[in-house]
């Protein structure tokens, strides 16, 4: 989806939609527990989502040198 510069509301909607898709559990599962790991500089490194004891997915966060979020990858 192409968002025109200055279209803040559309940009936030696109980001929200992408994050919803990224965090959606596989069909038939629900997220019942979330675990985090942190970098030495207190930034979120991973977020692991579980249904009971079963790991559903892990999000890995990559940070720029200036402390801003660079990317989020789901595995």
C-alpha positions, -999 to +999 in steps of 0.1 A: +000+000+000+015+033-010+009+061+014+013+097+003+036+120+023+016+139+049-012+113+052-005+106+088-039+089+096-035+065+066+001+057+077-010+049+113-038+027+099-013+008+077+011+003+105-016-009+129-029-033+103+006-047+096+012-052+133-021-069+138-012-093+110+023-098+124+010-106+159-019-128+148-017-164+162-020-194+138-056-205+132-069-225+161-045-210+186-046-180+210-019-161+227-021-169+264+015-158+274+041-134+261+078-135+271+104-108+264+142-106+262+160-074+264+193-060+250+220-046+273+207-011+265+172-021+278+155-024+243+132-052+235+152-079+217+126-106+213+089-112+220+078-148+222+041-157+221+027-189+235-005-208+236-001-226+270+034-241+268+035-242+229+056-215+213+035-199+185+060-174+171+089-151+181+093-115+170+128-102+168+134-065+170+164-048+153+175-013+165+194+015+147+225+030+164+204+061+174+180+038+194+151+039+169+134+007+158+147-006+125+127-037+118+106-065+133+109-100+120+085-129+128+098-165+130 
